């Protein structure tokens, strides 16, 4: 699976960090996704195994904005 986040900054499109959040990783595991490729802050692709512990303990900014003070996570 590939995940890319692009944002417009001063009229230019910039590749941003798109590391998947905990909820997304749990869903990927549920659907048996083996690897995820995502962009880092330098605009480079990073490849991680979905079962890797490097992908845990991250909530998306959108989740934190939509759920202030409510840090529930999808349970498997």
N, C-alpha and C positions, 0 to 999 in steps of 0.2 A: 504494500500500500504506500502511496506517495501523498505527503501532506505539504502544502506550500501556502504561506501567508504573504500576501502582497499588500502594501499600504502606499498611498500617495503622500509624498512628503515634498512640499514646496514645488508641486507640479510634476514631480518625477515619481515613477513607480519604483519602490524599494522592496526587496525581499527581506522579510522579517523572520524572527524565530517562530517556528511552527511545531515545536516539540509537543506531542500529544499529552493531554491531561490524563489524570488517573481514570476518569470515567471513560474516556475514549479507549485507553489501553485495556480496561476491563471488557469493553465491548469487542475490541479486536480479538482478545483471548477467547471470548465466548464464540466468536465466529471463526476461530481457528486460523487467524492471520499469523503468519510466521515471522515476517519482517516488516518494519516500517522505515521508510525513507522520509526524512523531514529536513527542513532548512534551518540553519543556525543563524546567529546574529551577523555572520560574515557573508550570508547568502550562499553558503555551501551546503550540499546535501550530506546528511549524516545517516548511516544505516545502523539500526539496532534490531536485535532479536526482540520480539514482543515479550517474551518471557523474561527478559533482562530486568534486573533490579534497578538499573540506571534510569528507567522510565517511570519510576514511582514517585510519590509525594509531590505531585504538581497539580494544582487546580488552575483552570484557564481563567484569564482575566474576565471573560464574559460570564463565567459561572460565579465568580466572586462579586461582580457588579449586580447580577440578577438575584443573588442569594446572600445579602450581607448578614454576617453572623450565623448563617446556616451552612455549615460545612459538611453536610451529608455526602455520601458517595454511593455509587451504585454497588450493591453487594452481589457477589456471585453465588 
